[in-house]
Structures are given as C-alpha cells and as structure tokens.
Amino acid sequence: MQKFSYVMSWVCLVLAVVSAVFCYLKGQTLGFNHVIPASAGATAFFFMTAGGVLMTIGTTNLPKLHFDKDEL
C-alpha cells in the first residue's frame, strides 16, 4: 500500500504542475479574477497538498501493523 501511495504522490504532483500551468495560461487570457483560473489554482493547491501527504505516507518506515495470533 505504501508503494501505491508513493506512486500516486508523484501523479498528484504532476497534476499540480499541470493545473498551475493551466491556471497561469488561462489567467493571462481571462484575467486572474475569473472563475476558471481561480478553480485551476485551487485544484493545483489540492493536488500539491495531497501529493505531499501521500509522499509522507509512502516514504514512512512503518513497523508491522498486524497482530500475531498469540498476542490476541
């Protein structure tokens, strides 16, 4: 599960960059006060923070997270 979180963190970070570029390009044509660049900026922020959380989950060294039958 950690490997999947690590891979998805990179996907989120790439989507954050794509959203930021889209926000910048639409902001140049429509103005940054328009709803489309604003929502693209919010999307970039979401993907950036989700990527950071997933990166933390994916790179954390977790011990065994299951109980042995003897311990129950």
KOLGU-4560 file (N, C-alpha, C; in nm, 3 decimals, padded with zeros to 5 digits):
<recs>
<n_xx: 00.081 n_yy: -00.118 n_zz: 00.000 ca_xx: 00.000 ca_yy: 00.000 ca_zz: 00.000 c_xx: 00.087 c_yy: 00.127 c_zz: 00.000 mol: A seq: 1 type: MET>
<n_xx: 00.204 n_yy: 00.118 n_zz: 00.064 ca_xx: 00.290 ca_yy: 00.235 ca_zz: 00.065 c_xx: 00.347 c_yy: 00.264 c_zz: -00.073 mol: A seq: 2 type: GLN>
<n_xx: 00.376 n_yy: 00.161 n_zz: -00.149 ca_xx: 00.428 ca_yy: 00.183 ca_zz: -00.285 c_xx: 00.323 c_yy: 00.252 c_zz: -00.371 mol: A seq: 3 type: LYS>
<n_xx: 00.199 n_yy: 00.210 n_zz: -00.355 ca_xx: 00.090 ca_yy: 00.273 ca_zz: -00.430 c_xx: 00.076 c_yy: 00.420 c_zz: -00.389 mol: A seq: 4 type: PHE>
<n_xx: 00.087 n_yy: 00.450 n_zz: -00.260 ca_xx: 00.080 ca_yy: 00.589 ca_zz: -00.213 c_xx: 00.194 c_yy: 00.671 c_zz: -00.270 mol: A seq: 5 type: SER>
<n_xx: 00.312 n_yy: 00.610 n_zz: -00.276 ca_xx: 00.428 ca_yy: 00.681 ca_zz: -00.330 c_xx: 00.409 c_yy: 00.714 c_zz: -00.478 mol: A seq: 6 type: TYR>
<n_xx: 00.359 n_yy: 00.618 n_zz: -00.554 ca_xx: 00.336 ca_yy: 00.641 ca_zz: -00.698 c_xx: 00.227 c_yy: 00.746 c_zz: -00.718 mol: A seq: 7 type: VAL>
<n_xx: 00.120 n_yy: 00.736 n_zz: -00.640 ca_xx: 00.011 ca_yy: 00.833 ca_zz: -00.653 c_xx: 00.054 c_yy: 00.973 c_zz: -00.610 mol: A seq: 8 type: MET>
<n_xx: 00.152 n_yy: 00.981 n_zz: -00.520 ca_xx: 00.202 ca_yy: 01.113 ca_zz: -00.481 c_xx: 00.269 c_yy: 01.182 c_zz: -00.600 mol: A seq: 9 type: SER>
<n_xx: 00.343 n_yy: 01.106 n_zz: -00.679 ca_xx: 00.406 ca_yy: 01.166 ca_zz: -00.797 c_xx: 00.301 c_yy: 01.203 c_zz: -00.902 mol: A seq: 10 type: TRP>
<n_xx: 00.197 n_yy: 01.122 n_zz: -00.914 ca_xx: 00.088 ca_yy: 01.155 ca_zz: -01.007 c_xx: 00.022 c_yy: 01.286 c_zz: -00.963 mol: A seq: 11 type: VAL>
<n_xx: -00.003 n_yy: 01.299 n_zz: -00.833 ca_xx: -00.065 ca_yy: 01.423 ca_zz: -00.782 c_xx: 00.025 c_yy: 01.543 c_zz: -00.804 mol: A seq: 12 type: CYS>
<n_xx: 00.155 n_yy: 01.527 n_zz: -00.785 ca_xx: 00.246 ca_yy: 01.639 ca_zz: -00.804 c_xx: 00.254 c_yy: 01.681 c_zz: -00.950 mol: A seq: 13 type: LEU>
<n_xx: 00.250 n_yy: 01.584 n_zz: -01.041 ca_xx: 00.247 ca_yy: 01.617 ca_zz: -01.184 c_xx: 00.118 c_yy: 01.690 c_zz: -01.219 mol: A seq: 14 type: VAL>
<n_xx: 00.005 n_yy: 01.642 n_zz: -01.165 ca_xx: -00.122 ca_yy: 01.709 ca_zz: -01.190 c_xx: -00.124 c_yy: 01.848 c_zz: -01.130 mol: A seq: 15 type: LEU>
<n_xx: -00.054 n_yy: 01.869 n_zz: -01.020 ca_xx: -00.045 ca_yy: 02.003 ca_zz: -00.961 c_xx: 00.028 c_yy: 02.098 c_zz: -01.054 mol: A seq: 16 type: ALA>
<n_xx: 00.135 n_yy: 02.050 n_zz: -01.114 ca_xx: 00.210 ca_yy: 02.134 ca_zz: -01.208 c_xx: 00.125 c_yy: 02.165 c_zz: -01.331 mol: A seq: 17 type: VAL>
<n_xx: 00.056 n_yy: 02.064 n_zz: -01.383 ca_xx: -00.031 ca_yy: 02.086 ca_zz: -01.499 c_xx: -00.141 c_yy: 02.186 c_zz: -01.466 mol: A seq: 18 type: VAL>
<n_xx: -00.199 n_yy: 02.173 n_zz: -01.348 ca_xx: -00.304 ca_yy: 02.267 ca_zz: -01.308 c_xx: -00.250 c_yy: 02.408 c_zz: -01.290 mol: A seq: 19 type: SER>
<n_xx: -00.130 n_yy: 02.420 n_zz: -01.236 ca_xx: -00.070 ca_yy: 02.552 ca_zz: -01.217 c_xx: -00.040 c_yy: 02.618 c_zz: -01.352 mol: A seq: 20 type: ALA>
<n_xx: 00.009 n_yy: 02.540 n_zz: -01.447 ca_xx: 00.036 ca_yy: 02.595 ca_zz: -01.580 c_xx: -00.095 c_yy: 02.636 c_zz: -01.647 mol: A seq: 21 type: VAL>
<n_xx: -00.198 n_yy: 02.553 n_zz: -01.634 ca_xx: -00.329 ca_yy: 02.587 ca_zz: -01.690 c_xx: -00.384 c_yy: 02.714 c_zz: -01.624 mol: A seq: 22 type: PHE>
<n_xx: -00.366 n_yy: 02.726 n_zz: -01.493 ca_xx: -00.410 ca_yy: 02.846 ca_zz: -01.421 c_xx: -00.339 c_yy: 02.970 c_zz: -01.473 mol: A seq: 23 type: CYS>
<n_xx: -00.209 n_yy: 02.958 n_zz: -01.494 ca_xx: -00.133 ca_yy: 03.072 ca_zz: -01.544 c_xx: -00.176 c_yy: 03.111 c_zz: -01.685 mol: A seq: 24 type: TYR>
<n_xx: -00.191 n_yy: 03.011 n_zz: -01.772 ca_xx: -00.228 ca_yy: 03.041 ca_zz: -01.911 c_xx: -00.369 c_yy: 03.099 c_zz: -01.921 mol: A seq: 25 type: LEU>
<n_xx: -00.463 n_yy: 03.043 n_zz: -01.848 ca_xx: -00.599 ca_yy: 03.098 ca_zz: -01.851 c_xx: -00.605 c_yy: 03.233 c_zz: -01.780 mol: A seq: 26 type: LYS>
<n_xx: -00.520 n_yy: 03.252 n_zz: -01.681 ca_xx: -00.515 ca_yy: 03.381 ca_zz: -01.614 c_xx: -00.465 c_yy: 03.491 c_zz: -01.705 mol: A seq: 27 type: GLY>
<n_xx: -00.376 n_yy: 03.456 n_zz: -01.796 ca_xx: -00.325 ca_yy: 03.555 ca_zz: -01.891 c_xx: -00.432 c_yy: 03.597 c_zz: -01.991 mol: A seq: 28 type: GLN>
<n_xx: -00.518 n_yy: 03.503 n_zz: -02.030 ca_xx: -00.619 ca_yy: 03.537 ca_zz: -02.131 c_xx: -00.748 c_yy: 03.591 c_zz: -02.068 mol: A seq: 29 type: THR>
<n_xx: -00.792 n_yy: 03.532 n_zz: -01.958 ca_xx: -00.920 ca_yy: 03.572 ca_zz: -01.898 c_xx: -00.906 c_yy: 03.670 c_zz: -01.783 mol: A seq: 30 type: LEU>
<n_xx: -00.788 n_yy: 03.679 n_zz: -01.728 ca_xx: -00.767 ca_yy: 03.758 ca_zz: -01.607 c_xx: -00.775 c_yy: 03.668 c_zz: -01.485 mol: A seq: 31 type: GLY>
<n_xx: -00.694 n_yy: 03.698 n_zz: -01.387 ca_xx: -00.686 ca_yy: 03.610 ca_zz: -01.270 c_xx: -00.806 c_yy: 03.622 c_zz: -01.177 mol: A seq: 32 type: PHE>
<n_xx: -00.895 n_yy: 03.717 n_zz: -01.201 ca_xx: -01.016 ca_yy: 03.729 ca_zz: -01.120 c_xx: -01.131 c_yy: 03.646 c_zz: -01.175 mol: A seq: 33 type: ASN>
<n_xx: -01.109 n_yy: 03.580 n_zz: -01.287 ca_xx: -01.213 ca_yy: 03.496 ca_zz: -01.348 c_xx: -01.220 c_yy: 03.363 c_zz: -01.272 mol: A seq: 34 type: HIS>
<n_xx: -01.334 n_yy: 03.297 n_zz: -01.282 ca_xx: -01.358 ca_yy: 03.176 ca_zz: -01.203 c_xx: -01.273 c_yy: 03.056 c_zz: -01.251 mol: A seq: 35 type: VAL>
<n_xx: -01.242 n_yy: 03.050 n_zz: -01.379 ca_xx: -01.168 ca_yy: 02.935 ca_zz: -01.430 c_xx: -01.023 c_yy: 02.933 c_zz: -01.378 mol: A seq: 36 type: ILE>
<n_xx: -00.947 n_yy: 03.043 n_zz: -01.385 ca_xx: -00.812 ca_yy: 03.038 ca_zz: -01.326 c_xx: -00.816 c_yy: 03.019 c_zz: -01.174 mol: A seq: 37 type: PRO>
<n_xx: -00.920 n_yy: 03.072 n_zz: -01.110 ca_xx: -00.930 ca_yy: 03.054 ca_zz: -00.964 c_xx: -00.951 c_yy: 02.907 c_zz: -00.929 mol: A seq: 38 type: ALA>
<n_xx: -01.037 n_yy: 02.840 n_zz: -01.002 ca_xx: -01.060 ca_yy: 02.699 ca_zz: -00.973 c_xx: -00.939 c_yy: 02.614 c_zz: -01.011 mol: A seq: 39 type: SER>
<n_xx: -00.868 n_yy: 02.652 n_zz: -01.116 ca_xx: -00.746 ca_yy: 02.580 ca_zz: -01.152 c_xx: -00.639 c_yy: 02.599 c_zz: -01.046 mol: A seq: 40 type: ALA>
<n_xx: -00.632 n_yy: 02.718 n_zz: -00.988 ca_xx: -00.537 ca_yy: 02.742 ca_zz: -00.879 c_xx: -00.572 c_yy: 02.661 c_zz: -00.755 mol: A seq: 41 type: GLY>
<n_xx: -00.702 n_yy: 02.650 n_zz: -00.725 ca_xx: -00.745 ca_yy: 02.568 ca_zz: -00.611 c_xx: -00.715 c_yy: 02.420 c_zz: -00.637 mol: A seq: 42 type: ALA>
<n_xx: -00.732 n_yy: 02.378 n_zz: -00.761 ca_xx: -00.702 ca_yy: 02.240 ca_zz: -00.797 c_xx: -00.553 c_yy: 02.212 c_zz: -00.784 mol: A seq: 43 type: THR>
<n_xx: -00.471 n_yy: 02.307 n_zz: -00.826 ca_xx: -00.325 ca_yy: 02.291 ca_zz: -00.812 c_xx: -00.287 c_yy: 02.282 c_zz: -00.665 mol: A seq: 44 type: ALA>
<n_xx: -00.347 n_yy: 02.365 n_zz: -00.581 ca_xx: -00.318 ca_yy: 02.360 ca_zz: -00.438 c_xx: -00.361 c_yy: 02.226 c_zz: -00.378 mol: A seq: 45 type: PHE>
<n_xx: -00.478 n_yy: 02.177 n_zz: -00.417 ca_xx: -00.525 ca_yy: 02.048 ca_zz: -00.367 c_xx: -00.430 c_yy: 01.936 c_zz: -00.404 mol: A seq: 46 type: PHE>
<n_xx: -00.392 n_yy: 01.928 n_zz: -00.533 ca_xx: -00.303 ca_yy: 01.821 ca_zz: -00.577 c_xx: -00.166 c_yy: 01.832 c_zz: -00.512 mol: A seq: 47 type: PHE>
<n_xx: -00.118 n_yy: 01.954 n_zz: -00.489 ca_xx: 00.012 ca_yy: 01.971 ca_zz: -00.426 c_xx: 00.008 c_yy: 01.919 c_zz: -00.282 mol: A seq: 48 type: MET>
<n_xx: -00.096 n_yy: 01.955 n_zz: -00.207 ca_xx: -00.103 ca_yy: 01.909 ca_zz: -00.069 c_xx: -00.133 c_yy: 01.759 c_zz: -00.060 mol: A seq: 49 type: THR>
<n_xx: -00.217 n_yy: 01.707 n_zz: -00.148 ca_xx: -00.244 ca_yy: 01.563 ca_zz: -00.149 c_xx: -00.117 c_yy: 01.487 c_zz: -00.185 mol: A seq: 50 type: ALA>
<n_xx: -00.039 n_yy: 01.539 n_zz: -00.279 ca_xx: 00.088 ca_yy: 01.475 ca_zz: -00.315 c_xx: 00.185 c_yy: 01.476 c_zz: -00.199 mol: A seq: 51 type: GLY>
<n_xx: 00.187 n_yy: 01.583 n_zz: -00.122 ca_xx: 00.275 ca_yy: 01.588 ca_zz: -00.005 c_xx: 00.236 c_yy: 01.488 c_zz: 00.102 mol: A seq: 52 type: GLY>
<n_xx: 00.107 n_yy: 01.475 n_zz: 00.125 ca_xx: 00.060 ca_yy: 01.378 ca_zz: 00.225 c_xx: 00.088 c_yy: 01.236 c_zz: 00.178 mol: A seq: 53 type: VAL>
<n_xx: 00.059 n_yy: 01.207 n_zz: 00.052 ca_xx: 00.084 ca_yy: 01.073 ca_zz: 00.000 c_xx: 00.233 c_yy: 01.041 c_zz: -00.004 mol: A seq: 54 type: LEU>
<n_xx: 00.316 n_yy: 01.141 n_zz: -00.029 ca_xx: 00.462 ca_yy: 01.120 ca_zz: -00.028 c_xx: 00.508 c_yy: 01.085 c_zz: 00.113 mol: A seq: 55 type: MET>
<n_xx: 00.451 n_yy: 01.153 n_zz: 00.212 ca_xx: 00.486 ca_yy: 01.123 ca_zz: 00.351 c_xx: 00.443 c_yy: 00.981 c_zz: 00.388 mol: A seq: 56 type: THR>
<n_xx: 00.323 n_yy: 00.943 n_zz: 00.348 ca_xx: 00.275 ca_yy: 00.808 ca_zz: 00.377 c_xx: 00.362 c_yy: 00.704 c_zz: 00.305 mol: A seq: 57 type: ILE>
<n_xx: 00.398 n_yy: 00.733 n_zz: 00.182 ca_xx: 00.474 ca_yy: 00.637 ca_zz: 00.103 c_xx: 00.618 c_yy: 00.620 c_zz: 00.145 mol: A seq: 58 type: GLY>
<n_xx: 00.676 n_yy: 00.719 n_zz: 00.209 ca_xx: 00.817 ca_yy: 00.711 ca_zz: 00.247 c_xx: 00.838 c_yy: 00.686 c_zz: 00.396 mol: A seq: 59 type: THR>
<n_xx: 00.732 n_yy: 00.675 n_zz: 00.472 ca_xx: 00.744 ca_yy: 00.650 ca_zz: 00.616 c_xx: 00.781 c_yy: 00.504 c_zz: 00.639 mol: A seq: 60 type: THR>
<n_xx: 00.870 n_yy: 00.481 n_zz: 00.733 ca_xx: 00.910 ca_yy: 00.346 ca_zz: 00.769 c_xx: 00.814 c_yy: 00.294 c_zz: 00.875 mol: A seq: 61 type: ASN>
<n_xx: 00.717 n_yy: 00.213 n_zz: 00.833 ca_xx: 00.617 ca_yy: 00.161 ca_zz: 00.925 c_xx: 00.655 c_yy: 00.021 c_zz: 00.973 mol: A seq: 62 type: LEU>
<n_xx: 00.636 n_yy: -00.006 n_zz: 01.101 ca_xx: 00.661 ca_yy: -00.142 ca_zz: 01.150 c_xx: 00.546 c_yy: -00.234 c_zz: 01.111 mol: A seq: 63 type: PRO>
<n_xx: 00.552 n_yy: -00.357 n_zz: 01.159 ca_xx: 00.442 ca_yy: -00.449 ca_zz: 01.133 c_xx: 00.314 c_yy: -00.390 c_zz: 01.192 mol: A seq: 64 type: LYS>
<n_xx: 00.210 n_yy: -00.386 n_zz: 01.115 ca_xx: 00.086 ca_yy: -00.327 ca_zz: 01.161 c_xx: -00.023 c_yy: -00.432 c_zz: 01.182 mol: A seq: 65 type: LEU>
<n_xx: 00.016 n_yy: -00.556 n_zz: 01.200 ca_xx: -00.083 ca_yy: -00.661 ca_zz: 01.225 c_xx: -00.046 c_yy: -00.731 c_zz: 01.356 mol: A seq: 66 type: HIS>
<n_xx: -00.146 n_yy: -00.791 n_zz: 01.416 ca_xx: -00.126 ca_yy: -00.862 ca_zz: 01.541 c_xx: -00.099 c_yy: -01.008 c_zz: 01.512 mol: A seq: 67 type: PHE>
<n_xx: -00.009 n_yy: -01.067 n_zz: 01.590 ca_xx: 00.009 ca_yy: -01.211 ca_zz: 01.582 c_xx: -00.106 c_yy: -01.279 c_zz: 01.656 mol: A seq: 68 type: ASP>
<n_xx: -00.136 n_yy: -01.400 n_zz: 01.617 ca_xx: -00.246 ca_yy: -01.470 ca_zz: 01.683 c_xx: -00.216 c_yy: -01.496 c_zz: 01.829 mol: A seq: 69 type: LYS>
<n_xx: -00.089 n_yy: -01.505 n_zz: 01.865 ca_xx: -00.051 ca_yy: -01.529 ca_zz: 02.004 c_xx: -00.080 c_yy: -01.406 c_zz: 02.090 mol: A seq: 70 type: ASP>
<n_xx: -00.074 n_yy: -01.288 n_zz: 02.031 ca_xx: -00.095 ca_yy: -01.165 ca_zz: 02.106 c_xx: -00.242 c_yy: -01.139 c_zz: 02.133 mol: A seq: 71 type: GLU>
<n_xx: -00.331 n_yy: -01.197 n_zz: 02.054 ca_xx: -00.474 ca_yy: -01.175 ca_zz: 02.075 c_xx: -00.519 c_yy: -01.263 c_zz: 02.185 mol: A seq: 72 type: LEU>
</recs>
